[in-house]
Amino acid sequence: MPRTGRALAGQLLSTLALLAALVWIGRAHLRAGRPDTWLLSPLDGLAIALGGDGPHPMRQRLGLLLLALVCFAAWRHRRRARLAYRPGPVDVHEFTDATPGRSAPVDDLKSQFCQRLSETHIYPPYAGPADPPPETFLDVAGGVDPRSGNPLVMLLQMLPRLWPRIGYRVTGVLQVRAQEPCYGVSATVTSFLHGGRSAMTTQWGGTWEEATRRTAYWVLATILPVTRLGRAAPWRNWYGRELPAALFAAYNKGKELQDRRQFDEALRYYGEALRLDPFNADLRVMVASVQEEMGLFLDALDTYQSALVLREQGGWYDDHLWTTRTDRLRNLPRHLLGTLRRLRHRPDSIKLRYQYACTLAYTERTVHQWFKSDGVGDREKVRRQMRERLEKAFVDRYWPVVVTFADAPGEPAAKEWLRRVLREFPEATRVVFQVAAAQELYRLREDMVLAWFVRSTRSEVTHSTLLLLRDVWAPLRLAKAWHDWAATGWQPAVFPATHGPVGPFDDGGCLAGWWRRGPRTRAWRLSREWPCGGALLDRAIRRAQRRRWPRRPLRSFDFYNAACTYAFALKGYFPDLERSTPAYLSAAGRALWRGRRLIADALPLAYPPRWHRRPATPAVPARPVVPTATPHPLPPPVAPLVAKAVEQLRAALACAESGVAADRLRRWILSSEPDLAPLRRLQDFGYFEEEVYPSLKVVLPRPDKVINSRMSAYAKELLCQGAVLLEQTWHDRALPPQTADPHQLIRWLDLDAETWDTLCRIALDHARYWRDRAEFIRLLREAVDPVRIAEARFPPSIPRYDDLCLAGSDRLVGDGSRGAESIERLARHNIALVDRRLNAIYQTVAEHAGDGSLRARRRLAELDYRGEPLRGDEAQGICTRQAGRWHQVAEEMRETGPVVDTSGLTALRPRERER
């Protein structure tokens, strides 16, 4: 372990001692006529010691020389500790070829090894000399030229060799053995700190590339826990310990696949990493981020919840969530020490709690999947288990928020009411989730004051961000959920017909005892009506942005959250395209559904808004203009919200710190953020998109749930490419040299039958379950030649929405409209086309093809058991029939549906044929 603190202390002490000795000699033996100054005393002492003049004895010179050597040794040790901790460059020696024929590609493998080191963004390969640094005086003296005769020259020759330049050295020996895997690399890692300690291993693989990759991962896993990178996520718990190479390899492969948007395999590798390190909360956060990218929002909520209570003793978090300011002031030392101790042990808790609260508040995604029951097979079982687990956690944690809603006072009645709501009533569940998210943000905002004293907890979650979310964003979302619940008649509890339940922020409400008066009053002003007025919302956002601590200019994330808040307020002026009018409405519900606020602004709620601004026509047109209907302008309540939302988005992009942050904002703005869904329907956002993110193609309007179209297009591309690869593979197997061995053909048929069984599950569930897709990818990698897979770039990445060409989009874009109903209907139509193709595959191909593979396999097994050879071209016929079946699957998936365009220039026209 490099002790950089001790090395720095030794360096400072030895340097100060040397300076003190020089000052003492210089002031004690001051030359005549020289002014007595502290700044010149060290120089005088150095001149006296080197010049030899002065009345001081020889033992002072020897003591000064010894002190100088100690100081140089301390600086040298500090340099080595810094190279080992920073870390410094890795000296990769030339690999030694120990194979029998000396035929190993040494230079190529070393290049791949160095590439692996650089791809992980950890260590740059060392381009310096290959000689190891000297360890003893004889090593140093061996590089000195004695013919110079000048002691100063000899000293200058010795010092560069004594000064460390590299932190670690890696040597490798290439080996080959008879059994599989037959290719191996024996690697030795040497650290030049504390005498050059070494570690050695031999990694084997089926190819030279695989063995080299495993060796690179082992080298990185060996060095990482002793460097400063071991203190960062996700390796905090492994600092100073032996990190398993398999864990680092699984994490690194999963991160690489996540960056390439191959999320199915990324989740599989992250699952392997979690199996090796189940208590790593940072890994769980990364898993949740992948699940959100795939549209598995309920799975992400479950992952955040499990990471939140990881290694928790005695339900500390639940108790901490429901503490008032009076309780904290009464037990101030215990509260402060307990919170600081948890933040010190769990520095990831601030970001984790923030992500959890935001996911909990996105009820249009989580509650929708909570009550959705379209799963088939294992996916339905996993979702049911997930709901039961979350229900148990939510009932135990959030029962205080429903005390005012329950039929009777007390904890048992509140838990029973909440349990019933989570099972039967979506609208009430949305209110419970929003109130819970508001309480989470309130407690997180209080804990951020203490988190400032723990350095490793600092992230993009700032005080100003949490202030805006707590005082504006969360109450606004709660207001919408509250009014939607009122529209259903205040179910499931029976309330008085005139009043209904007490609001969460009202006096006597469920949050009145937990929130301070100031934040509760500000939240009550925003949540008492829906839609929220523009002036009230603008004043609340400005107040939250001004109150920031410490005083710093607003960052990109602050502007982005403000834009999301303005855009979410637009939902009050749009009809909900997914919700149908309930059969029974209360008085408040009837008033809401009639749109009393919208009618007052001359904006009927019964029709979808079609507000499109067009550029002004020139004064003298070049040709006659056909008169058209003038589009409706933006009504007074909507226009300021749209203008301020777009203004905040421009400010967020202008303040982006780097290109990585700008690209992340682009993904959130255009596709991922649910709060911006109503803003994307308007032409003002279309102008903003075309100005900020120019495209070489026609810009398509975007549906509210972009991820559904992306995943449907991905499923189509995955099955189509996989079927084409298997078809080509079976055609290659039909050649005579490969079909001569019946045992090999039996193994092929076994693997093919398993692949058809996986395809049946995929088609039956409409490719919704990621584990089935990941299993299909694994089986195909096992069956197809790796070179062909690499050439085909299989598996495909999940496409961006900009790369999609939906069937029928030419008619939508050609008229220049961006109607919400049109794009939603078109997106659902394309998803239905892919689902119908999958139904056709399941009914006509998959089941029969799997049975055909098993019948052919049994036929070959019987012939092998009786010792009879294959007759004629029977094996070739089996391969040809299997290729034809996979060709049928490829044609079925190629027929219609969304098409992925990767060129950015070609105009694609998907076919519309249906059966």
PEQUIZI-V419964 format. One line per field, one symbol per residue. ss: DSSP state (A for helix, B for strand, O for the rest). psi: psi as a letter, one per 30 degrees, with the letter a starting at -180 (. if undefined). burial: # if it has 24 or more other ideal C-beta (glycine too) atoms within 12 Angstrom, else .. Layout:
ss: ???
psi: ???
burial: ???
This chain:
ss: OOOAAAAAAAAAAAAAAAAAAAAAAAAAOOOOOOOOOAAAAAAAAAAAAAAOOOOOOAAAAAAAAAAAAAAAAAAAAAAAAAAAAAOOOBBBOOOBBOOOOOOOOAAAAAAAAAAAAAAOOOOOBOOOOOOOOOOOAAAAAOOOOAAAOOAAAAAAAAAAAAOOOOOBBBBBBBBBOOOOOOBBBBBBBBBOOOOOBBBBBBBBBOOAAAAAAAAAAAAAAAAAOOOAAAAOOOOAAAOOOOOOAAAAAAAAAAAAAAAOOOAAAAAAAAAAAAAAOOOOAAAAAAAAAAAAAOOOAAAAAAAAAAAAOOOOOOOAAAAAAOOOAAAAAAOAAAAAAAAAAAAAAOOOAAAAAAAAAAAAAOAAAAAAAAOOOOOOOAAAAAAAAAAAAAAAAAAAAAAAAAOOOOOOOOAAAAAAAAAAAAAAOAAAAAAAAAAAAAAAAAAAAAAAAAAOOOAAAOOOOOAAAAAAAAAAAAAAAAAAAAAAAAAOOOOOOOOOOOOOOOOOOOOOOOOOOOOOAAAAAAAAAAAOOOOOOAAAAAAAAAAAAAOOOOOOOOOAAAAAAAAAAAAAAAAAAOOOOOOOOOOOOOAAAAAAAAOAAAAAOOOOOOOOOOOOOOOOOOOOOOOOOOOOOOOOOOOAAAAAAAAAAAAAAAAAAAOOOOAAAAAAAAAAAAAAOAAAAAAAOOAAAAAAAAAAOOOOOOOOOOOOOAAAAAAAAAAAAAAAAAAAAAAAAAAAAOOOOOOOOAAAAAAAAAAAAAAAAAAAAAAAOOOOOAAAAAAAAAAAAAAOOAAAAAAAOOOOOOOOAAABBOOOAAAAAAOOOOOAAAAAAAAAAAAAAAAAAAAAAAAAAAAAAAAAAAAAAAAAAAAAAAOOOOOOOAAAAAAAAAAAAAAAAAAAAAOOOOBBOOOOOOOOOOOOOOO
psi: kjieeeeeeeeeeeeeeeeeeeeeeefehklkgkkjkfefeeeeeeeeeeffklgllffeeeeeeeeeeeeeeeeeeeeeeeeffelalkjjlkkkjgleghgkieeeeeeeeeeeefffhekkkkgalfkllkfleeeeffgkjffefjeeeeeffeeeffkkflelkkkkkklklelkkfkljjkkkkkgkhgiklkkljkllfleeeeeeeeeeeeefeeefglfffflkggefgkgljkkeeeeeeeeeeeeeefghifeeeeeeeeeeeefifgjeeeeeeeeeeeeffgieeeeeeeeeefegkhkkgheeeeeehkleeeeeeheeeeeeeeeeeeefiffeeeeeeeeeeeefiffeeeefegkhglkbeeeeeeeeeeeeeeeeeefegfffgefflfllleeeeeeeeeeefffjeeeeeeeeeeeeeeeeeeeeeffeefffjeffkafjleeeeeeeefeeeeeeeeeeeeeeffgghlfljlkffealkleglkglfgeffkleeeeeeeeeefflklkkeeeeeeeeeeefeikkljllkleeeeeeeeeeeeeffffgkkjffklklekkleeeeeeffheeeefghjkffkkkijkklkkklejkflkkkklkklklklefeeeeeeeeeeeeeeeefgkeleeeeeeeeeeefeejffgefefflfeeeeeefeeiklflkjklkleiefeeeeeeeeeeeeeeeeeeeeeeeeeffkeffgfjfeeeeeeeeeeeeeeeeeeeeeeghhfkfeeeeeeeeeeefelkeeeeeefhkllljllffgkjkkgfeeefegglhkeeeeeeeeeeeeeeeeeeeeeeeefeeeeeeeeeeeeeeeeeeeeefgklkkbheeeeeeeeeeeefeeeeeeffelakkkjfefekjkjklgkl.
burial: .#.#..#..##..##..##.#######.##..........##.##..##......#....#..#..##..##.####################.#.#......#.#..##.###.##..#.##.##.....###.........#.............#..##.#############......###########..#..#.#####.########################..######....###.#########.##..##############.##..###############################.#...#########...#......#..##..##..#########################....#...#..##..##..##.##############.......##.######..###########################..#.##.###################################......##.####..########..##.#############.###.######.#......########################........#.##..##.#.##..#.#.#..#####.....................##.#################..#.......##########################..##...#.####################################....#..#..##.#####################################....#..#.################..#....########.#################..##..##.##..##.##.........#....##.##.###.#################......#.#.....
